[in-house]
């Protein structure tokens, strides 16, 4: 029997998110699916933290200036991206007034060029609070996927901006249980829809024709792998302890490092291979024996729902994670609450002979696909369309 689908159709959507050109995160997975039946204007990152004098931030500024000079650019079918110029100092009242006026003016001009009318604003960033609600919206959705105030370097004004955004949104979507508990205090129309996964993409790890990266061929087994941004929430001390406890393991970290990796650089069985394109991640998964999520436990990670958890599982990999709520909620994931437990769980997987990609583990993720999740989001949004654009409580 064919499953009935509920999708938004024929709407114009303004999406405030991260930069379009960055690696695919939840925002891009959601918007590319919505663009199949709607038109989407993607507004590049408005920022969440104070800029620094780092090389990384300088490169971002230069890149944004180049993108801004190209105006509104088409990036896909029914998809356009726009890079606004703003002052990233949200604690300054003057900067926010200037941003609000300039951003609204430039966005209205782009909306006019594209012929967008009465758009749905679907924002993932608190820093959009000053302009959201001024674009003639028929519906405003705040989609919260992180505890933004807990990021290192977050601007002091972000907390107040998020509270204002929560108050003016018609509905709020969140990706993790702790976010639901927090945000519904400010907006009763808060709904939990967990992240999805690109099942077909990561399922390529099960295909014998998918080549294993050469970097993995020479390594001793088991290969304990991680992919993703290496930031200060990744527990490199835990990785160091595991690598020292099991020198016969090969621990492979795939991703760009945005924090010091000094804790593991000198260890011969820890391999920092750097950034790899999203398209190649299934091949890396095919070469892993066990995948790990070694996150530090703090307010940021306790509210997180890392995409890589479902991506690992969709690739059929066994996973060992630290004790964040969304990892504990996914039954196939094994939890290590201490360094000793973390190592012991990997040992058990190796002893059981259940390492490497498994079709059974991958099959369990089919109901967690992004297509399913976007339909779930659309079903919620449909209940708020066609009524006055004001916040109201729905009967659950």
Secondary structure as GFF3:
##gff-version 3
##sequence-region A 1 396
A	DSSP	beta_strand	12	16	.	.	.	ID=ss1
A	DSSP	alpha_helix	26	34	.	.	.	ID=ss2
A	DSSP	beta_strand	39	43	.	.	.	ID=ss3
A	DSSP	alpha_helix	55	69	.	.	.	ID=ss4
A	DSSP	beta_strand	73	76	.	.	.	ID=ss5
A	DSSP	beta_strand	79	82	.	.	.	ID=ss6
A	DSSP	alpha_helix	93	114	.	.	.	ID=ss7
A	DSSP	beta_strand	120	123	.	.	.	ID=ss8
A	DSSP	three_ten_helix	126	128	.	.	.	ID=ss9
A	DSSP	beta_strand	139	144	.	.	.	ID=ss10
A	DSSP	three_ten_helix	148	150	.	.	.	ID=ss11
A	DSSP	alpha_helix	158	168	.	.	.	ID=ss12
A	DSSP	beta_strand	171	174	.	.	.	ID=ss13
A	DSSP	alpha_helix	177	183	.	.	.	ID=ss14
A	DSSP	beta_strand	190	192	.	.	.	ID=ss15
A	DSSP	alpha_helix	199	202	.	.	.	ID=ss16
A	DSSP	three_ten_helix	203	206	.	.	.	ID=ss17
A	DSSP	alpha_helix	214	217	.	.	.	ID=ss18
A	DSSP	beta_strand	223	227	.	.	.	ID=ss19
A	DSSP	alpha_helix	236	245	.	.	.	ID=ss20
A	DSSP	beta_strand	250	254	.	.	.	ID=ss21
A	DSSP	alpha_helix	262	265	.	.	.	ID=ss22
A	DSSP	beta_strand	270	274	.	.	.	ID=ss23
A	DSSP	three_ten_helix	278	280	.	.	.	ID=ss24
A	DSSP	alpha_helix	281	287	.	.	.	ID=ss25
A	DSSP	beta_strand	290	293	.	.	.	ID=ss26
A	DSSP	alpha_helix	299	302	.	.	.	ID=ss27
A	DSSP	alpha_helix	307	314	.	.	.	ID=ss28
A	DSSP	beta_strand	318	321	.	.	.	ID=ss29
A	DSSP	alpha_helix	325	329	.	.	.	ID=ss30
A	DSSP	beta_strand	334	335	.	.	.	ID=ss31
A	DSSP	alpha_helix	339	352	.	.	.	ID=ss32
A	DSSP	alpha_helix	359	363	.	.	.	ID=ss33
A	DSSP	three_ten_helix	366	368	.	.	.	ID=ss34
A	DSSP	alpha_helix	370	382	.	.	.	ID=ss35
###
